[in-house]
Amino acid sequence: MGSLRNDLLNLPNAITMVRVAMIPVILAFTYYESRLNSFAAAVLFAVTGATDFLDGWVARRRGLVTVIGKFLDPLADKLIVVSTLIMLVHLGRVAAWVVIVIMAREFIITGLRTIAASDGVVIAAGQEGKYKTSLQIAGISFLLLHYRYHVDFLAFSVDVDANVVGSWILYLSVGFSVWSAGLYVRDFLRALYRRDEDAGAARGGAPPAGSGSASGAAPQASRSATSVAAAPESGGNGSGGNGSGGNGSVVGQR
């Protein structure tokens, strides 16, 4: 019990739990719409999403990698993204099908990753998944901003509709989600196929049970047959007056 408490309270896991604790704060700012609240929600979400790497980096740096940390870190990422998207669907800022595709992708990949881990198969994460995560954070941040903003550049100024920009970035992240999921499924099937091939080769290299005795018996039987066939020849020559010679004479008469 003490070990579990120590694991929960170490620095990387504390960072993860702070990130999870920020979810209701982000949702509250999002629900009570105003320019100020929307800006606060976007900033909090961007910081919470951008610090995704921080807990893992601290854990590796300080040698504090724990089983509960491996469970909490990906869970926190999914909770932050999915809960915010559901709120945005409720507010009419995101189409429901977008959230369904994103959630379905996460469930499928999590299930395959669990199966692979249980079979001892390691599948490295590709860059496509990281692109997907970065685009999701950027897109959701713009959707949380929601309003139109006047942006002044050095040479010109432009009105930016944060909701439109966020929608297009999120659509792009959906494309990367489907692409990365397809690549992961492909790598998963290849890994299982290679494992089955290796297992088949290992079984084929070892002699089956009982094959040693059978193979040993075959030469012995062959030698016995040779000796039986040679006996008549020696008996026919009349070299022995014992039983083998008698047998030889009988065979010779035949």
N, C-alpha and C positions, 0 to 999 in steps of 0.2 A: 504493500500500500504506500509506504514511504517512497519507494522507487517511482511509482506512478505519479505521485504528487510532485516529486522532483523533476520528472520528465515534463509534466504539464507546465511547471513554473520556470523552466529554463528559458533563456532569452529568445531563441528562435520560435519556440511554441508560444511564448507570451506575445511576440509580434504578430503571429498568426491569429491569436485570439482577439487582439486589438483590432485587427482588420475585420474579423467577423463581427465584432461589437459595433463597428461603424455602419453596418448594413441598416439597422433601424433609423439611424440618424440621417443617412442618405435618403431613405424612403420618406421620412417625415418632411425633409426639405423639398423633395420632389412632389409630394402630394399637395402641399400648401403652396400653390403656384404663385410666384411673383418673380420679378427680375432678380431681386436679391437672393431669394431662396433657390432659384434655379442655378444661379451662379455658384452659390455655396455648395449645392448638391454636386455640380459638375466638378468643382475643385476637389471636394472630398473623394468623389469616385475616382478621379484621375490619380490622386495621390495613393489611394488604397490599391488601385489596380497596378500602378507603376512600382509599388513596393513589393510586388509579388516575388521578385527575385531576392529580396532582402533577407527574409527568414531562412531560405535555403542557403544563401551565401554565408550567413552568420553560422549556421549549423555546421557547414563543411569547414569553415575557417577555424572554428573553435572545437571541432571534434564532438559536436553535440547532436549528431544525427541519431534520432530515436524512431522506434516503430510508430509511436503515436504521432510524431511529427510528419512521417511519410503519409499518414492517413489524413491529418488535419490540413496540410498545405494544399493539396489538390481539391479537397472538399471546400475549403475557404474560397478558392478561386471560382468554383462553380456556383456556390451560394451567392457570392457578390454579383456575378454576371446575371444569373437566372432571376434572382429576386428583383433586381433593377429592371430587367426586361419585362417581367410580369407587370410591374407598376407602370411602365411606359405603355404597355398594351392597354391597361386599364384607363390610362389618360388619353388613349387614342393617338399616340405618337408613333407607334410601331405596329405593323401588320402582324396578326396572330401567327400566320404561317411562318414568318421569320423565326419567331421564338420556338415554334414546334420543330423546325428543321435543326436549329441549334441544340435544343434539348435532346432530340433523337440522336444526333451525332454524339453527344457527350455520353448518353446511356450506352450506345453501341460500342464506342471505343473503351469505355470503362469496363464493360463486360468482357470484351476480347482481351484487354490487358489483365484482367483477373484470371481468365482461362490460361493465358500464356504464362503467367507467374506460377500458377498451380502446376503446370507441366514443366516448369524449369526453363521456359523459352524466354529469352531476353530480346526485346525488339526496341531498338534505339528510336528516340523521338526525332522526327525530321524538322527541318527549318520551316516547313509549311505550317505546322501547328503553332510555331512562334509568331509567324506572320498573322495567322488567324487571331491569336490572342491580342496582338498589338492593334490590329484593325478594330477588333471588338471594343477595346478600351477607348480608342479614339472616337469611334462612331457613337458609343453610348454617352461619352462625355459631351459631344455636340448635341445629342438628343436631350440631354439634361439641361443644357443651356437654353434650348428651345426657341428663344426669341430672335428677332432680327437685330443685328448690331451694325453700327456704322464704324467701319475700320479705315483709319487714315494711314496710308503708306507715304513714303517720301515723295513719290512722283504723282500719286493719284490716291483717290479714296473710293471705297466700295461698300455697298450694303451686303452683309452676309446673313443669310437665313440659316441659323444654326441647325434648325430641324431638318431642312433639306440636305445640308451637308452631311449631317449625322446619318440620315437615311441611306444616302448613297454609299457612305463608308461602311455601314452595317451590311448592305447588300453585297459589297465586295468581300466582307469578312465571311458571309455565308458561302460565297463561292470557294474561298480558301478552306472553309470548314468541310465542305463536301469533298474537295480535292484531297485534303490531308487525310480524311477518313478513308477514301478509296485507296490511297497509298498505304495506309496502315493495314487495311484488310488484305491487300496484296502481300505485304511483308509478313503478315501473320500466317497466311496460307503457305507462303514459301518456306517459312521457318518450320511449320508443322510437316511439310513435305520432306524437307531435308532431314528432320528428326526421324521420320518413318523410314527414309532411305538408309540412314545410318544404322537404325535398329535392325532393318532387314539384312544389311551387309554384315552386321555383327552376328546375327543368327546364321547366315549362310557360311560364314568362315569357320564356325565350330561344327564338329561332326555330330550328327544326330545321336540320340541316346541309343545304345546297343549296336551302333555301326562298327565300333571297334571289334567287338566279339564276332560279329558277322563277317567282317572283312578278314579277321584272323582265321575264321573257320574255313573260309573258301579256299585259301592256299593249302590248308591242311587236307581238306577233302581232295583237292587236286593232286597233292602229293600221294595220298592214299590210292587214288585211282591209277596214278602212274605206277606205283609199286605193284598193284594188282595186275596191271597190264604187263609189267615186266616179269612177273612170276611165271606165267606160262612159257615165256620165252626161255627162261633159265631152266624150267622144268623140262621143256621140250628138248633141251640140250642134254638132259639126263645128268645134270650136275648135282642133284641131291636126291637121296632116297627117302627123305622125310615127307611130311604131309604136303609141303609146298611142291615137292617134286611130283607127288601123286596128282595134285591138282593140275600141275603143268601137263602131265600126260593126258588127263581127261580133256583139258582145253585143246591140247594138240590133236587129239583124236577128232574133236568136233571140227 
